[in-house]
């Protein structure tokens, strides 16, 4: 593990070699940014604030990425599909009816659509 400090806090990063290895092969841009950040702290000994500044992220985000890496490793920093949100009010059949209706006119007001 590697230790880096920021304002008196100790930051532990597990699996330093894995960070570097994953960084070489990562294709996803968002995950690569996280790995660059983690590598800067773990293998280049950059302080947290500088690494956050370099990656243009908030310090709180940096701490979150570190925690995710330490708890779950690579799986913790990978992009996950967004499964949340409100379910649609219309079912498939109703959506098809709405699409057909909307094709009848070029311009609709919100009130007409409701």
Buried (B, 14 or more C-beta within 10 A) or exposed (E): EBEBEBEEEEBEBBBBEBBBEBBEEBEEEEBBBBBBBBBBBBBEEBBBEBBBEEBEBEBEBBBBBBEBBBEEBBEBBBEEEEEEEEEEEEEEEEEEEEEEEEEEEEEEEEEEEE
